[in-house]
C-alpha cells in the first residue's frame, strides 16, 4: 500500500485481523463478488483473502 493507507476489518475470526485495533495485517486484500448475489448492497462482495484463524494455512 502507498502512504499510510490501512485496511480496517472487524472480522474477528480471520487470522489476519488485529482484533484490538480492527485492522488487517495484510498489505493488500483480494475482493471478489459473492456468487448469486444481486442486492446492490455491500454483501455483493467479500474478502477472498480471509483465512479462518484456527486453520493451519
SVG drawing of the C-alpha trace seen along z (x, -y; Angstrom):
<svg xmlns="http://www.w3.org/2000/svg" viewBox="-31 -9 35 36">
<polyline fill="none" stroke="black" stroke-width="0.4" points="0.0,0.0 1.1,-3.5 1.4,-6.1 -0.5,-5.5 -3.4,-3.6 -4.9,-0.9 -7.4,1.9 -10.0,1.7 -11.6,5.0 -13.9,6.3 -14.0,9.9 -12.7,11.4 -12.4,15.0 -9.9,14.0 -6.2,14.9 -5.1,11.6 -7.3,9.4 -5.6,7.4 -8.6,7.7 -7.6,5.0 -7.2,2.4 -9.8,3.7 -7.1,3.7 -6.0,6.3 -2.3,7.4 -2.1,7.8 -0.8,5.1 -3.4,5.8 -6.5,8.0 -8.4,9.6 -12.1,8.6 -14.4,10.8 -18.1,10.8 -20.4,13.0 -21.9,15.7 -25.6,15.4 -26.0,12.1 -27.6,9.1 -28.7,6.9 -26.9,3.7 -25.5,3.7 -22.1,4.4 -22.9,8.1 -22.3,8.4 -18.6,8.5 -16.3,10.3 -12.7,10.5 -11.3,13.6 -8.0,13.2 -9.9,14.4 -8.5,17.5 -10.2,18.8 -7.9,18.1 -7.7,21.7 -6.8,23.1 -3.1,24.1 -2.5,22.5"/>
</svg>
